[in-house]
């Protein structure tokens, strides 16, 4: 199985394919898959960069009302909390 950025790219490709096929119950015309997006955290007072996200907007809207974020980990051991945070 791939590691690092190759694994993240494979996950993003799979998410895009599943979204396009309608397998998430989300209208693909209202959603976009983003790679390495940053979202502001009030707790940290800065952006947190995730590996993959799906941003869902209402028809005709530009601001997402729902964001599904994914952190891709391919470890042979338990994932440390700091790596997920």
N, C-alpha and C positions, 0 to 999 in steps of 0.2 A: 504494500500500500504506500502511496505517496506520502511525503513529509513536507512540512513548511508551506511555502507559497504555492508549490505545485498542488498540494492537498487542498488548500484554500480555493485555488482556481477550479479544481475538479468539483468541489462542493458547490461553488457558485454556478458552474455550468449545469450541474444536476438540478439546482434550484430553478434556474432559468427554464430548463426543459420541462420540469414538472409544472411550473407556473403557466407556461405557454400551453401545456396540454390540459389545463384546467383542473389539475389534480389536487389543488389546495383549497378549492371552493372560493377562489378569489377571481374576479374578472381580470384577465390579463391586460385588458386595455386600461385598467385603473391602477396598475401596479408596475413597479420597476425594481429590478434587482440591482443593488449597488455593491461594489467591491471596495473594501477599505474605507467605508464611510465614517465620518466623525460626527458624534452627537454630543451636545453640551450637557455637562453634569453640574448641577448646582452644588452638589456635595464637594466636588473637586475644583469647581470654578474653572473648568477647562473642558475641551472636547475629549471624549473617549473614542478611540478608533476601534471599530469592530472588523471582523473578517468579511462578513457578508450581511446584507440586510435586504428586506423586502419592504418597500414603502408603498402604502396603499392610500390613494386619494379618492375623493368622491368624483363622480363624472363631472368633467369640466373644471375640477379643482386643481390647484397647483401645490397646495400644502398638504402633506400626508396627515391623515387623522389616525393612522395606525402604522407602527413600525415594528417589524419582526427582526430582531438582531440575532446573528449566529456567530459564535466563537468556535473556530475549528481547532480541535486538539486531537493529535494522533500519538498519544504516549503509550508506553507499555506498562505504565504505573498509574496510580490515582493522580488526577489533575490537582495540583496545588491551588488553594483558594485564590492566592494572589494572581495566578495566571488567568483565572476567570474574571476576577474583579478588574 
